[in-house]
Every structure is written in C-alpha cells, then in structure tokens.
Amino acid sequence: MKSFNVPVHYRSPLVTAIKQKRKADDKLKKDFSPTILSLGNLEVILARHFGFCYGVENAIEIAFRAVEENPDKRVYLLSEMIHNPGVNADLLALGVQFIMDTGGKMLMEWDELTADDIVIIPAFGTTLELEAQLRAKGIEPSRYETTCPFVEKVWNRAEKIGKDGYTIVVHGKPRHEETRATFSHSRANTPTVVVKDMEQTEHLARFITGELPAEQFYKDFQGQFSEGFDVKTDFQRIGVVNQTTMLASETQAISDYLKEVILTHFQVPPGEAATRFADTRDTLCYATNDNQSAVQGMLETQADLALVIGGYNSSNTSHLVELCEEQLPTYFIKDDGCLLSENVISHFNFHQHTEEVTEGYLPAHRPLRVIITSGASCPDALVERVIERLAGLTACGDALHAVRESWLTNE
C-alpha cells in the first residue's frame, strides 16, 4: 500500500513498531487478536487494527501540500477535513480557514471567495451542488480534493445500480458530510432515500408494503429523499449502499431485512431476487471493517474497561464505542488530557452528545487490564500518549519505557 508523507508528530515509534510486527506476522490480516503490553500492574490490550487509514493519510498529505504550494494565497477547507480536532487545529494554525461547519452551516459568505483562492475538499467528499458553486467561482474543486477512494467507490456503486433501474437506500447519518455527499451523487442518477438505523428502516418498509399511506412518507422522511420521489413507483426495485463508517452488522441487517420485505411483498420466485433487489456487496471501507473486527477480537480478552480515542464527531469512532459498551465500561476520549487523574476522567457520551466527568473510572485492584483502540482519523502518536498517561497514573512508567525499548530494538 502507498506510503504517505504526513507530519512526523502524528507518528508513534512504539505503535509503528507494533503494527509492522503484526503485519509481518499476519500478512492476510486474519488474526484479530490484540497486542498485549504487560507493564507490571497495568496490562494494555491494544487492538490489532486502529488509527489512520489510507483515506485519512491521503487527505492529510494533500492538505498540507496545498498549504506548502500556495504560500501567497488564501487556503480554505470546505469543512473539517477529517473528524480529528488535533489535525484540524494544526491546519488552522497554518492559516487554513473553514468555509462551513460539519453540519453544513456557512462560517463565511460565498461572495468572499475568489478564483484565486484554494479550496480543499474534505475526505468525506462533497455534494455535486457545492462543486458546481465552486466552479462558478472559478475554483476547480478537484485540484486539492481529498475525497476518500472508498467513498468514491460507494458513489460508483450507487450510480451503476441506479442506472440499472434500482432506487438507492443509503444507510447513513442524514446530517453527516459523507452521507450528504453520497445522497447528492446518488440522486443525480436515481431516486434515493436515506435511513439512519434499523428502526427507521422498519418504518420505511411499511411504505414499501403499503401498510402506511404514501402521503405520510413525505412527512416522516422529510429531508431524506430525493426530489420527485414517488412512493408508489420508486420502491419497486431497490439496492442498499452505506456511509462507509457505519456499523457493519447494522448495515448487513438493514440490507437483509429490506431484501426479505421486497421479495415477500412482490412474491418473487426463488432464484429471481435480482429482479427486485440489487446484489450489492458491502460498501464499508476496509479500515472500518478491520477496526470493528479488531474490537470484536479484542473483546474476547478479559478486561476492566475500554478507552476509545477519537474526535467526538467521528462516526467510525462512535461505532467502536458502541461495540465496547456492549461488554464493559467504556470511555470515549479525545486525547490523553482527558485522563485528569487516577480517579477522574473527562469523556464524551455520544448518545446524549454531552461531555461528562466520571469519578472512580479505574478499579482499585491490580493488575489493571485496559482495552485501547482509536478511530480512523486518530494519530498513532495520540494513542501512545494515552498509554503513557495511563502508565504514569498507575506508576508503571518505568515498565512502559522498558517495553518500548524492547519493541524498538525488536527483541
């Protein structure tokens, strides 16, 4: 896989050594068991896969290059390039400005942009409508476009299915940048509707079967269907794609459920499913799949708690939190500074969208066993700093130093 030029302070010598060793021992990536760092009274259970993915490293390289190549021009990001506060802060420090926030709210006026300005398209991609607005300003969006190739893969899949006569159902968070972009690209080719979860999918099914009146669809799914969508004709044939960072098991369940609904409703004979339901392969990106599988493998190891590191608006990170929450106390943190003391932690409750402070998060018994993983937009250096902070709080700093030296010398 291509190697990217990203700032060295995002790298971690320890994590790099661990990842390289695991990759050499498991080239086919079939082993999802964790790496266990034994630090005396502390055991760190580190996920097999975590951190920067291909798309994120590609985006970081392009963004920093855009700044370097245009020292005398204004450089803008259409919105957050990735969902990591540290990386975005670094770009802001270099003078990069944001045009809008992650929800699509403008932070400046379009009239302020000129043809001489540089605009970077984020890794989530953007809508066809925003691309057109930039071109109308004389700005070519593809010049510094960081759209993840796995997001583009979803767009291509949706386009092919749409041109084959299927309506697209997108499993994604309706307000997420990537889902908005995928919705825009899909609806350019075929009727499209977005569902956020299984509950909403089951509600959608009632319109497919005619259990609920068509008129109600336009109210219940307001803002989630393409212009001109016709409930009576556009649910005859469907295919499912997804926001690439969704929970794999949920996307599969949604696809299986809708397929059963369609085949039953239209009484499709055995072997003729493709006449009504597109045979779509999973459109999650490889990193999302690997990171989620690694968490499931990691959870087979006994632990006291889990720390999941990432931006609080990161979709893929929130799903790692979901998986961990099913089995043990889990804390969603943005960096090592969230470990306020041995007794107090600041963390994010993504269900309530609130930051919280919890006391007594570390059990008193020793040895302490802590699961650690991170989202696809989290630098490895941040993971190492969290390990260092945890080791310091549990008086295991010397043991961590010895383990680090062992990994770096390959002994």
Residue pairs with C-beta under 8 A, 6 or more apart in sequence:
1 54
2 54
2 58
4 57
4 58
4 60
4 61
5 61
5 64
5 65
6 52
6 57
6 60
6 61
6 64
7 60
7 64
7 90
9 379
9 381
10 52
10 60
10 87
10 379
10 380
10 381
11 379
11 380
11 381
12 379
12 380
12 381
12 383
12 384
13 404
13 408
14 384
14 387
14 404
14 407
14 408
15 51
15 380
15 381
15 383
15 384
16 380
17 407
17 408
17 410
18 35
18 46
18 407
19 380
21 407
21 410
22 31
22 35
22 48
25 31
26 48
29 49
29 290
31 48
31 297
32 48
32 49
32 293
32 294
32 296
32 297
32 298
33 48
33 297
33 298
33 300
33 301
34 45
34 46
34 47
34 48
34 294
34 297
34 298
34 301
34 371
35 45
35 46
35 48
36 43
36 44
36 45
36 46
36 301
37 43
37 44
37 46
37 387
37 400
37 403
38 399
38 403
39 391
39 394
39 396
39 399
39 400
39 403
40 367
40 396
40 399
41 366
41 367
41 368
41 394
41 395
41 396
42 366
42 367
42 368
42 370
42 390
42 391
42 394
42 396
42 399
43 367
43 368
43 369
43 370
44 370
44 372
44 387
44 390
45 298
45 301
45 303
45 369
45 370
45 371
45 372
46 372
46 373
46 383
47 291
47 294
47 295
47 297
47 298
47 371
47 372
47 373
47 374
48 290
48 294
48 297
48 298
49 287
49 290
49 291
49 293
49 294
50 291
50 294
50 373
50 374
50 375
50 378
50 383
51 374
51 375
51 376
51 378
51 379
51 380
51 383
52 60
52 376
52 377
52 378
52 379
52 380
53 285
53 286
53 287
53 376
54 148
54 149
54 150
54 286
54 287
55 123
55 146
55 148
55 149
55 150
55 151
55 285
55 287
55 376
56 82
56 123
56 148
56 376
56 377
58 123
58 146
58 148
58 149
59 81
59 82
59 122
59 123
59 146
59 148
60 81
60 82
60 87
62 120
62 144
62 145
62 146
63 77
63 81
63 91
63 96
63 120
63 144
63 146
64 91
64 94
65 144
66 75
66 118
66 120
66 144
67 75
67 91
67 94
67 95
67 96
70 118
73 116
73 117
73 118
74 97
74 116
74 117
74 118
75 94
75 95
75 96
75 97
75 117
75 118
75 120
76 96
76 97
76 98
76 99
76 113
76 117
76 118
76 119
76 120
77 88
77 91
77 96
77 97
77 98
77 99
77 119
77 120
77 122
78 98
78 99
78 100
78 119
78 120
78 121
78 122
78 126
78 130
79 98
79 99
79 100
79 101
79 102
79 104
79 122
79 124
79 177
80 88
80 98
80 101
80 102
80 122
80 177
80 313
81 87
81 88
81 91
81 120
81 122
81 123
81 146
82 88
82 122
82 123
82 311
82 377
83 102
83 310
83 311
83 313
83 314
83 315
83 317
83 375
83 377
84 310
84 311
84 314
84 375
84 377
84 378
84 379
85 311
85 312
85 334
86 335
86 379
86 382
87 377
87 379
92 98
96 120
97 107
97 108
98 107
99 106
99 107
99 108
99 113
99 119
100 106
100 107
101 107
102 176
102 177
102 313
103 175
104 175
104 177
104 180
110 133
110 137
113 119
113 134
113 137
113 139
114 137
114 138
115 137
115 138
115 139
117 137
117 139
118 139
118 143
118 144
119 134
119 139
119 141
119 144
120 144
120 145
120 146
121 141
121 142
121 144
121 145
121 146
121 147
122 146
122 147
122 177
123 146
123 147
123 148
123 151
124 147
124 148
124 151
124 176
124 177
124 178
124 181
125 147
125 148
125 151
125 152
125 155
125 177
125 178
125 181
125 182
125 185
126 141
126 147
126 177
126 181
126 184
127 180
127 181
127 183
127 184
127 185
128 184
128 185
128 188
129 184
130 141
131 141
134 140
134 141
135 141
147 181
148 244
148 285
150 244
150 285
150 286
150 287
151 178
151 181
151 182
151 244
151 285
153 283
154 182
154 241
154 242
154 244
154 283
155 181
155 182
155 185
155 186
157 241
157 280
157 283
158 168
158 170
158 182
158 185
158 186
158 189
158 190
158 192
158 239
158 241
159 185
159 186
159 189
161 168
161 190
161 239
161 241
161 278
161 280
162 168
162 186
162 189
162 190
162 192
163 189
163 190
164 278
165 190
165 237
166 190
166 237
166 238
166 239
166 278
167 190
167 191
167 192
167 193
167 234
167 235
167 236
167 237
167 238
167 239
168 186
168 187
168 190
168 191
168 192
168 193
168 238
168 239
168 240
168 241
169 192
169 193
169 194
169 195
169 201
169 204
169 238
169 239
169 240
169 241
169 254
169 258
170 179
170 182
170 183
170 186
170 192
170 193
170 194
170 195
170 240
170 241
170 242
170 243
171 194
171 195
171 196
171 201
171 240
171 241
171 242
171 243
171 246
171 250
171 251
171 254
171 255
172 178
172 179
172 182
172 183
172 194
172 196
172 242
172 243
172 246
173 179
173 196
173 243
173 246
173 315
174 180
174 194
174 196
174 223
174 224
176 243
176 315
178 243
178 244
178 245
178 315
179 194
179 243
182 241
182 243
183 192
183 194
183 226
186 192
186 226
186 241
187 226
187 227
191 225
191 226
191 228
191 229
191 230
191 234
192 225
192 226
192 229
193 204
193 221
193 224
193 225
193 226
193 229
194 221
194 224
194 225
195 201
195 204
195 224
195 254
197 250
198 250
198 253
198 254
198 257
201 254
201 257
201 258
202 257
203 212
203 220
204 221
204 258
205 257
205 258
205 261
206 212
207 214
207 216
207 217
207 231
207 235
208 235
208 238
208 258
208 261
208 262
208 265
209 261
209 265
214 231
214 232
217 225
217 231
218 225
218 229
218 231
235 262
236 266
236 276
237 262
237 275
237 276
237 277
237 278
238 258
238 262
238 276
238 277
238 278
239 277
239 278
239 280
240 251
240 254
240 255
240 258
240 278
240 280
241 280
241 283
242 251
242 282
242 283
242 284
243 315
244 283
244 284
244 285
244 288
245 284
245 285
245 288
245 314
245 315
245 316
245 319
245 376
246 284
246 288
246 315
246 319
247 292
247 319
247 322
247 323
248 282
248 284
248 288
248 289
248 292
251 282
251 283
251 284
252 282
255 280
258 277
259 273
259 277
262 268
262 276
262 277
263 273
263 276
263 277
266 276
268 275
268 276
273 279
282 289
287 316
287 376
288 316
288 319
288 376
291 316
291 320
291 373
291 375
291 376
292 319
292 320
292 323
294 373
295 320
295 323
295 324
295 373
296 323
298 371
298 373
299 323
299 324
299 326
299 327
299 328
299 371
301 369
301 371
302 369
303 328
303 369
303 370
303 371
304 328
304 329
304 362
304 363
304 368
304 369
304 370
305 328
305 329
305 330
305 331
305 361
305 362
305 363
305 370
305 371
306 324
306 328
306 329
306 330
306 331
306 370
306 371
306 372
306 373
307 330
307 331
307 333
307 370
307 371
307 372
307 373
307 386
307 390
308 317
308 320
308 321
308 324
308 330
308 331
308 332
308 333
308 372
308 373
308 374
308 375
309 317
309 333
309 334
309 335
309 372
309 373
309 374
309 375
309 378
309 382
309 383
309 386
310 316
310 317
310 320
310 332
310 334
310 374
310 375
310 377
310 378
311 317
311 334
311 375
311 377
311 378
312 332
312 334
312 348
312 350
312 355
314 375
314 376
314 377
314 378
316 375
316 376
316 377
317 332
317 374
317 375
317 376
317 377
317 378
318 332
318 350
320 373
320 374
320 375
321 330
321 332
321 350
324 330
324 371
324 373
328 371
329 361
331 338
331 345
331 347
331 358
331 361
332 347
332 348
332 349
332 350
333 339
333 345
333 346
333 347
333 348
333 386
334 348
335 382
335 385
335 386
336 382
336 385
336 386
336 388
336 389
337 346
338 345
338 346
338 347
339 345
339 386
339 389
339 390
339 393
340 346
340 357
341 393
342 362
342 393
342 394
343 359
343 360
343 361
343 362
344 357
344 358
344 359
344 361
345 357
345 358
345 361
346 355
346 356
346 357
347 355
347 356
347 357
347 358
348 354
348 355
348 356
349 355
349 356
362 368
362 393
362 394
366 394
368 394
370 390
372 383
372 386
372 387
374 382
374 383
387 400
388 397
388 400
390 396
391 397
391 399
391 400
